[in-house]
Each structure stands twice: as structure tokens, then as C-alpha cells.
Amino acid sequence: MRASMFFSFRRLLIALLLFALIALIGLALRPTPLRVDLGQVTTGPLRVTVNAEGKTRLRQRFVISAPVSGRVARLTLREGDTVTPDMVVAHIDPLPSDAAVREAQGRLAEWKAQRDGVATLRPKQEALTQGRARVAAAQAAQRKAEARVEQARATLEQARREYQRALKLETSGTISREARETAQMHETIRSREYDAAVLEVQGTTSDVEAARAALAVLEAQQRDPDYLLDVYSARISSVEAELARLRDEKARTAIRAPSHGRVLRVLQENERMVTAGTPLLEVGDVTALEILVDVLSTDAVRIQPGASVLLERWGGGHPLQARVRLIEPAAFTKISALGIEEQRVNVIADFLTPPEMLGDGYRVEARILVWESAQVLSVPASALFRCREAWCVFVAVDGKARRQLIEIGQRNDVAVEVRQ
């Protein structure tokens, strides 16, 4: 009896242990509910910004270079020194310029002497005057000879008529033979005189032609050196232009600051020979700063000129205000920290609050406003997840989370606009 009771108790104990083990296994295998943070759906202002790193830069930066070649003196200015407009910031030894000026002056004097020497190649003015006088004298002699020819012709014709008349009178016996022979002799003499007058005209014509030829030679000799005058005049003009340039360069050996500002960098501190165009120092107005922010091209299309910019983490205790002035029209390729090529666009903004402690090239974090509204129904951005092609959130109902489809609008890093 006692043994039977012992075995019954033993079986009961084993059954209880098995039941407890099964219960423990069931509890261990039962899924544990996840603890979640609940966020509130709120109505209030929402701002959407494009966030990116940027840096300050000068609006105008001047690189002062050597205008001429020469030896530049040691610069006394240092980074941070203040410069004013027309302040002499560097000197270049003008000795090479002086030598070049003297050389150009010597060449100019040489070419002017060569041009003046052209006059010695021309015939003297007296020779031209004498040549013209000889032509005039020959023409006068020609006209005089032609007048004698006319006179001799008239006399010859008269003598011929008298001779013919004498022949008729001799035939009729009115005059003697001696009278007829006298008339014949007069006709012969007048003929010889006419022939002599004609020969004289021919001679004076030859004299006129010879005088004209001699005058033409003199006039040609007068014009021949004209091309030399053009050559020397061109060379003189070239040297005068070079001389003017050298004098201008000599005047620019004292290098002056173009505007008010401070020295940013001294590029050539020690005395040395430099060529024209060598940068010497860099200056700029550190009070005229702007912000350069490069953003993704997909974000740049949402930014408009005049948009507000909030500058944070610049080193001061409070954010600075700025406004977008320009979105550059051309993008550029930049390699990200992950090695991915990105198309980025520079956005230029102007300070609205004075950046008293900032300088050129200082880092800032910019938040560029692209959209804002005063009353927006929004949910936390961390509550959002994808449901295929839609967006969903979990809604707490009676202590349980239920999935809910929603339609979203604008969003930032913290909140998302709920449209439906």
C-alpha cells in the first residue's frame, strides 16, 4: 500500500515537472513585443533647407604683380598689414628701364638724322628754278623764231609776186632785163631767208624739248627719295611708340595698391630679379566677405536668389544670417569622401549680420531655406517607412501599433509634412 502511494506520488511529481518544463519552453519561444517610442502628430511651422558646408571668401581679391622686369626690393609689408589706394607697396630698380630708354632715344635720333639726310639727295631748289627758266627761254626763242618764219614767208610771197610781174613786164618790153634779174635775185634771197627761218624754228623746238627733258630729270630726282622718307618716318614712329612704352614702364616701377584692404599673402618677400607679371603679394578687403557653398546640382534647382541662409558652427556663439545672391549657372565635378563623382554648383550668399571674427577661407555650415510654412501637419521623419510605392507609419491604437498609409509633402531632417 505504502509502495503504491510512493509510486503514485512519484508519477505526479514527474508530470508536474514535465508540465513546468513545457510551460517554460512555451514562454521562452513566445515572441516578445518590441518597445517603441511614440511621436506626436503636430501642427506648426515647418522649414525645409539644403544643408552643406561652405567657406567665406573675399568679394574682390587683388594679386599685385611686377609690371616690368627688374630687381624688386625687399618687401616691408607682412600678412595682415593695412594698405590704402595708391599706397606704394613695392619698388623695382629702374636702371634696366633707364638703359632701354637711352637706347631708344639714340635710335630715334639716328632715324631722324637719316630722314633729314634724304634732303641732300634731292636737287637744289636753284637747279629746279634754272631748269624752269631754261624751258621758258627756249619756248620764248621758239615763239620768236616762228614769228620770223611767218615774216619770211610773207616777204618771200611778195618777192615771188614781184618776180612774176617783172617777167611779164620784160616780155612786153616795159622793163629791162636787168630789172627782171634784180626781181629774180630778190625772190631767191627771200627764199633763202625763209629756209633759214624754218631751220631756226626747228632748232628752237629741239632746245625746248631738251630743256623740258632736263627739267623732268630734275623733278624725278626730287621725287625719288620720297619712299625713303616714308621708311624713315615709319621707323621713327615705331621708336617713339617704344620710347613712350618704356617711359610708362619706368613710371610704373613704384608699384601701388589698387584699393583699400589688408595684405593676405606675401609671395615675394626677399629682393630678387623678377620678370614682368611675377606675382608679388595678394591684398583684399577682409570686411567685404561673401559665402561660397557648393551643393548638389539636384538641390541647386530648388534654391532661388534671395533665399535666407543660416550659418552655424562658424566658431561664434550664435548663428549668422545671410541671403543668396547668385546661383552659378555652371556645375562642376567633385569627388566625394566615398569616392563618388558628384555634380555640384556654387551658391554665393551675402552676410546680413557683420562677420566681425571671420576672415577669408573660414569654414561655415550653411542651411539654405528652400520652403517654409507657418501651419503644417507633420510627423517625425524617423517614423516614416516605405510600403512598396507608398509611405507608411505605425499608429498606436489600444496599445498596439497598426500600419497606416499616408501621403507626404515637404520634408526635412526632423519632420515630414502629412497631406493625407
PLY file of the C-alpha trace (Angstrom):
ply
format ascii 1.0
element vertex 420
property float x
property float y
property float z
element edge 419
property int vertex1
property int vertex2
end_header
0.00 0.00 0.00
2.76 2.33 1.02
4.77 1.39 -2.05
1.82 2.06 -4.29
1.34 5.50 -2.82
5.03 6.27 -3.32
4.88 5.39 -6.97
1.75 7.50 -7.49
3.40 10.50 -5.86
6.48 9.98 -7.99
4.48 9.92 -11.21
2.61 13.07 -10.16
5.87 14.87 -9.42
7.31 13.87 -12.79
4.15 15.04 -14.55
4.33 18.37 -12.75
7.97 18.80 -13.68
7.24 17.96 -17.31
4.37 20.42 -17.34
6.57 23.13 -15.83
9.29 22.39 -18.36
6.82 22.58 -21.24
5.45 25.84 -19.84
8.96 27.28 -19.57
9.76 26.25 -23.14
6.49 27.79 -24.34
7.26 31.03 -22.55
10.78 31.08 -23.99
9.54 30.53 -27.52
6.77 33.12 -27.34
7.72 36.34 -29.32
8.47 39.33 -27.10
6.63 42.58 -28.07
9.03 45.36 -29.19
9.15 48.55 -27.20
8.71 51.61 -29.43
8.99 55.36 -28.97
5.82 57.24 -29.73
5.89 60.54 -31.61
3.17 63.12 -31.76
1.47 64.33 -34.91
1.76 68.10 -34.59
0.61 71.21 -36.40
3.08 74.06 -36.61
5.78 75.71 -38.70
7.98 73.65 -41.00
11.16 74.76 -42.74
12.92 72.84 -45.50
16.59 73.63 -46.01
19.52 72.49 -48.11
22.41 71.85 -45.74
26.02 71.98 -46.89
29.44 73.09 -45.82
30.75 76.38 -47.14
33.53 78.85 -46.68
33.99 82.58 -46.68
35.87 84.39 -49.41
36.67 87.94 -50.40
34.44 89.59 -52.96
37.48 91.13 -54.60
40.97 89.75 -54.38
43.89 91.57 -56.00
47.14 89.89 -56.95
49.72 92.66 -57.34
52.31 91.68 -59.95
55.51 93.21 -61.28
54.60 95.47 -64.23
58.13 95.35 -65.67
61.17 93.14 -65.41
63.84 94.18 -62.96
65.14 93.81 -59.43
62.39 94.11 -56.84
63.37 95.50 -53.45
62.68 93.55 -50.27
59.03 93.94 -49.32
58.38 95.55 -45.95
54.70 94.60 -45.79
53.59 91.50 -43.92
50.40 89.47 -43.83
47.67 91.46 -42.09
49.13 94.90 -42.79
46.66 97.53 -43.97
47.05 99.14 -47.40
45.30 102.16 -48.87
44.61 103.14 -52.50
47.76 104.34 -54.35
49.97 103.30 -51.45
53.42 102.19 -52.68
53.75 98.53 -51.76
56.88 97.59 -53.74
59.74 99.13 -55.71
61.51 97.82 -58.81
65.01 99.00 -59.74
64.51 101.33 -62.77
68.11 101.01 -64.08
67.24 98.48 -66.81
64.39 100.77 -67.87
66.76 103.77 -67.95
69.17 101.91 -70.23
66.35 100.88 -72.54
65.09 104.48 -72.66
68.54 105.80 -73.57
68.93 103.17 -76.26
65.54 104.05 -77.76
66.42 107.75 -77.68
69.67 107.02 -79.56
67.84 105.05 -82.24
65.27 107.82 -82.53
67.99 110.42 -83.10
69.65 108.16 -85.69
66.47 107.69 -87.72
65.69 111.40 -87.59
69.19 112.17 -88.90
68.70 109.62 -91.68
65.42 111.25 -92.62
66.97 114.72 -92.63
69.78 113.37 -94.83
67.28 112.48 -97.52
67.14 116.18 -98.41
70.77 116.07 -99.59
69.77 113.53 -102.24
67.35 115.96 -103.86
68.36 118.56 -106.50
68.82 122.06 -105.13
65.91 124.40 -105.49
68.11 126.72 -107.53
68.69 123.95 -110.08
64.95 123.46 -110.45
64.45 127.21 -110.87
67.19 127.37 -113.51
65.70 124.39 -115.34
62.29 126.01 -115.47
63.92 129.28 -116.67
65.73 127.44 -119.46
62.46 125.89 -120.60
60.80 129.31 -120.57
63.70 130.87 -122.50
63.68 128.09 -125.08
59.93 128.48 -125.53
60.34 132.23 -125.98
63.08 131.69 -128.60
60.80 129.19 -130.32
57.93 131.67 -130.49
60.32 134.34 -131.80
61.64 132.01 -134.49
58.10 131.06 -135.51
57.31 134.78 -135.86
60.34 135.24 -138.14
59.17 132.27 -140.24
55.83 133.99 -140.78
57.58 137.23 -141.65
59.98 135.45 -144.04
57.05 133.64 -145.69
55.21 136.90 -146.27
58.36 138.55 -147.70
59.03 135.50 -149.93
55.50 135.57 -151.30
55.84 139.29 -152.06
59.17 138.69 -153.81
57.64 135.93 -155.91
54.78 138.16 -156.99
57.21 140.94 -157.97
59.34 138.46 -159.90
56.30 137.20 -161.83
55.29 140.72 -162.55
58.83 141.53 -163.79
58.71 138.56 -166.16
55.52 139.89 -167.73
56.82 143.43 -167.99
60.08 142.22 -169.57
58.09 140.28 -172.19
56.10 143.38 -173.06
59.29 145.41 -173.12
58.23 147.68 -170.33
61.30 146.97 -168.15
64.79 145.97 -168.97
66.43 142.62 -168.48
68.45 143.97 -165.58
65.25 144.91 -163.70
63.87 141.40 -164.19
67.13 139.83 -162.92
67.04 142.12 -159.89
63.50 140.91 -159.07
64.66 137.32 -159.53
67.59 137.89 -157.17
65.26 139.38 -154.54
62.98 136.32 -154.80
65.97 133.98 -154.33
67.24 135.94 -151.30
63.77 135.89 -149.68
63.56 132.13 -150.28
66.90 131.59 -148.57
65.78 133.75 -145.65
62.60 131.70 -145.31
64.54 128.43 -145.30
66.86 129.83 -142.62
63.86 130.89 -140.50
62.38 127.39 -140.76
65.69 125.84 -139.67
65.82 128.27 -136.75
62.34 127.16 -135.66
63.42 123.55 -135.75
66.46 124.38 -133.66
64.45 126.26 -131.03
61.96 123.35 -130.88
64.83 121.00 -130.13
66.06 123.39 -127.46
62.60 123.43 -125.83
62.44 119.63 -125.82
65.93 119.38 -124.36
65.11 121.94 -121.63
61.91 120.11 -120.77
63.75 116.77 -120.61
66.36 118.25 -118.29
63.63 119.70 -116.06
61.81 116.35 -115.96
65.02 114.67 -114.81
65.41 117.21 -112.01
61.80 116.80 -110.91
62.13 112.99 -110.94
65.24 113.26 -108.79
63.22 115.47 -106.46
60.56 112.74 -106.03
62.83 109.68 -105.83
63.73 109.98 -102.09
60.05 110.20 -101.07
59.87 106.45 -100.35
62.89 106.81 -98.07
61.03 109.50 -96.16
58.13 107.06 -95.67
60.50 104.35 -94.47
62.29 106.59 -92.00
59.03 108.13 -90.80
57.62 104.67 -90.06
60.76 103.71 -88.14
60.66 106.95 -86.19
57.00 106.33 -85.26
57.89 102.81 -84.10
60.75 104.01 -81.91
58.62 106.84 -80.49
55.93 104.31 -79.52
58.55 102.08 -77.90
60.01 105.08 -76.07
56.55 106.02 -74.75
56.05 102.45 -73.53
59.44 102.40 -71.81
58.75 105.72 -70.11
55.39 104.40 -68.95
57.07 101.28 -67.59
59.66 103.42 -65.84
56.87 105.41 -64.19
55.32 102.12 -63.02
58.42 100.89 -61.18
56.76 102.20 -57.99
54.02 99.59 -57.54
50.89 100.87 -55.80
47.93 99.21 -54.11
44.75 99.22 -56.23
42.31 99.62 -53.33
41.82 99.66 -49.60
42.35 96.37 -47.78
44.83 94.17 -45.98
47.73 92.03 -47.12
46.62 88.41 -47.43
49.84 86.82 -48.67
53.36 87.99 -49.43
54.51 85.97 -52.43
57.95 87.52 -53.00
59.42 88.68 -49.72
63.15 88.98 -50.49
65.00 91.12 -53.00
65.42 89.34 -56.32
65.20 89.67 -60.08
61.67 89.21 -61.38
60.10 89.18 -64.82
57.06 91.19 -65.81
53.91 89.57 -64.47
55.52 87.87 -61.44
53.02 87.93 -58.50
54.43 89.87 -55.54
51.63 89.97 -52.97
47.90 89.46 -52.59
45.59 92.03 -50.99
41.87 92.30 -50.37
39.22 93.93 -48.22
38.52 91.44 -45.41
35.41 93.39 -44.40
33.76 92.61 -47.76
33.17 88.88 -47.37
30.75 86.53 -49.07
29.89 82.87 -48.52
30.62 80.18 -51.10
28.58 76.99 -50.64
28.78 74.12 -53.10
25.62 72.00 -53.20
24.45 69.10 -55.30
23.01 70.14 -58.64
19.75 68.38 -57.70
19.50 70.69 -54.67
20.62 73.79 -56.57
17.49 73.74 -58.75
15.40 74.30 -55.60
17.36 77.34 -54.42
16.27 80.80 -55.52
18.16 84.12 -55.34
17.10 85.99 -52.20
16.67 82.82 -50.14
17.59 83.08 -46.46
20.74 81.34 -45.25
21.54 80.39 -41.65
25.23 79.98 -40.87
26.11 77.72 -37.97
29.24 76.23 -36.39
31.43 79.05 -37.59
33.11 79.45 -34.22
30.82 82.04 -32.67
28.14 81.68 -30.06
25.17 82.46 -32.31
24.16 81.75 -35.93
24.75 84.36 -38.61
22.21 85.47 -41.18
22.90 85.68 -44.93
20.99 85.86 -48.19
21.56 84.06 -51.51
22.81 86.44 -54.19
23.76 84.11 -57.02
23.49 80.51 -58.12
26.27 79.95 -60.62
24.96 78.67 -63.97
27.70 76.07 -64.50
28.23 72.95 -62.40
31.50 71.13 -61.77
32.51 67.58 -60.86
33.68 66.85 -57.33
34.79 63.56 -55.80
33.02 62.88 -52.52
34.62 61.32 -49.43
33.24 57.97 -50.60
34.94 58.32 -53.98
31.73 59.09 -55.88
31.67 61.70 -58.63
29.09 64.39 -57.87
27.88 67.32 -59.92
27.92 70.35 -57.67
27.00 74.02 -58.07
28.40 77.05 -56.26
25.87 79.18 -54.38
27.01 82.70 -53.41
25.45 84.42 -50.38
25.97 87.80 -48.73
26.13 88.41 -45.00
23.21 90.21 -43.37
24.93 90.33 -39.97
28.51 91.63 -39.71
31.01 88.73 -39.57
33.40 90.50 -37.21
35.54 87.48 -36.36
35.57 85.79 -39.76
38.30 86.04 -42.35
38.99 84.74 -45.82
38.52 80.98 -46.28
36.83 80.29 -42.91
34.58 77.22 -42.68
30.83 77.52 -42.02
27.82 75.22 -42.11
25.02 76.70 -44.19
21.32 75.98 -44.08
19.69 77.43 -47.21
15.92 77.86 -46.94
14.02 76.44 -49.92
10.49 76.14 -48.43
8.61 77.09 -45.26
5.05 77.25 -43.94
3.60 78.52 -40.66
0.91 75.81 -40.23
1.74 72.29 -41.39
0.53 68.89 -40.15
3.72 66.92 -39.64
5.10 63.70 -38.20
8.64 62.85 -37.14
10.79 61.83 -40.10
12.06 58.77 -38.20
8.52 57.34 -38.05
8.28 57.09 -41.83
8.99 53.89 -43.78
8.31 52.56 -47.24
5.32 50.38 -48.13
6.12 49.36 -51.69
5.46 52.57 -53.66
3.86 54.46 -50.76
4.87 55.80 -47.36
3.57 54.39 -44.10
3.66 54.99 -40.35
2.57 52.94 -37.35
-0.37 54.36 -35.43
-0.85 53.41 -31.74
-4.37 52.01 -31.20
-5.26 50.44 -27.83
-1.61 49.86 -27.01
-0.93 48.18 -30.35
0.80 49.52 -33.46
-1.16 49.47 -36.68
0.26 50.34 -40.09
-1.22 53.42 -41.75
-0.66 54.69 -45.34
-0.05 58.43 -45.61
0.65 60.96 -48.39
3.58 63.21 -47.64
4.69 66.61 -48.92
7.74 68.66 -47.92
10.28 67.18 -45.53
13.45 67.99 -43.69
15.78 66.02 -41.45
13.39 66.17 -38.49
9.78 66.28 -39.69
7.65 65.42 -42.72
4.55 67.21 -43.96
1.41 64.99 -43.96
-1.03 65.87 -46.70
-3.45 62.96 -46.25
0 1
1 2
2 3
3 4
4 5
5 6
6 7
7 8
8 9
9 10
10 11
11 12
12 13
13 14
14 15
15 16
16 17
17 18
18 19
19 20
20 21
21 22
22 23
23 24
24 25
25 26
26 27
27 28
28 29
29 30
30 31
31 32
32 33
33 34
34 35
35 36
36 37
37 38
38 39
39 40
40 41
41 42
42 43
43 44
44 45
45 46
46 47
47 48
48 49
49 50
50 51
51 52
52 53
53 54
54 55
55 56
56 57
57 58
58 59
59 60
60 61
61 62
62 63
63 64
64 65
65 66
66 67
67 68
68 69
69 70
70 71
71 72
72 73
73 74
74 75
75 76
76 77
77 78
78 79
79 80
80 81
81 82
82 83
83 84
84 85
85 86
86 87
87 88
88 89
89 90
90 91
91 92
92 93
93 94
94 95
95 96
96 97
97 98
98 99
99 100
100 101
101 102
102 103
103 104
104 105
105 106
106 107
107 108
108 109
109 110
110 111
111 112
112 113
113 114
114 115
115 116
116 117
117 118
118 119
119 120
120 121
121 122
122 123
123 124
124 125
125 126
126 127
127 128
128 129
129 130
130 131
131 132
132 133
133 134
134 135
135 136
136 137
137 138
138 139
139 140
140 141
141 142
142 143
143 144
144 145
145 146
146 147
147 148
148 149
149 150
150 151
151 152
152 153
153 154
154 155
155 156
156 157
157 158
158 159
159 160
160 161
161 162
162 163
163 164
164 165
165 166
166 167
167 168
168 169
169 170
170 171
171 172
172 173
173 174
174 175
175 176
176 177
177 178
178 179
179 180
180 181
181 182
182 183
183 184
184 185
185 186
186 187
187 188
188 189
189 190
190 191
191 192
192 193
193 194
194 195
195 196
196 197
197 198
198 199
199 200
200 201
201 202
202 203
203 204
204 205
205 206
206 207
207 208
208 209
209 210
210 211
211 212
212 213
213 214
214 215
215 216
216 217
217 218
218 219
219 220
220 221
221 222
222 223
223 224
224 225
225 226
226 227
227 228
228 229
229 230
230 231
231 232
232 233
233 234
234 235
235 236
236 237
237 238
238 239
239 240
240 241
241 242
242 243
243 244
244 245
245 246
246 247
247 248
248 249
249 250
250 251
251 252
252 253
253 254
254 255
255 256
256 257
257 258
258 259
259 260
260 261
261 262
262 263
263 264
264 265
265 266
266 267
267 268
268 269
269 270
270 271
271 272
272 273
273 274
274 275
275 276
276 277
277 278
278 279
279 280
280 281
281 282
282 283
283 284
284 285
285 286
286 287
287 288
288 289
289 290
290 291
291 292
292 293
293 294
294 295
295 296
296 297
297 298
298 299
299 300
300 301
301 302
302 303
303 304
304 305
305 306
306 307
307 308
308 309
309 310
310 311
311 312
312 313
313 314
314 315
315 316
316 317
317 318
318 319
319 320
320 321
321 322
322 323
323 324
324 325
325 326
326 327
327 328
328 329
329 330
330 331
331 332
332 333
333 334
334 335
335 336
336 337
337 338
338 339
339 340
340 341
341 342
342 343
343 344
344 345
345 346
346 347
347 348
348 349
349 350
350 351
351 352
352 353
353 354
354 355
355 356
356 357
357 358
358 359
359 360
360 361
361 362
362 363
363 364
364 365
365 366
366 367
367 368
368 369
369 370
370 371
371 372
372 373
373 374
374 375
375 376
376 377
377 378
378 379
379 380
380 381
381 382
382 383
383 384
384 385
385 386
386 387
387 388
388 389
389 390
390 391
391 392
392 393
393 394
394 395
395 396
396 397
397 398
398 399
399 400
400 401
401 402
402 403
403 404
404 405
405 406
406 407
407 408
408 409
409 410
410 411
411 412
412 413
413 414
414 415
415 416
416 417
417 418
418 419
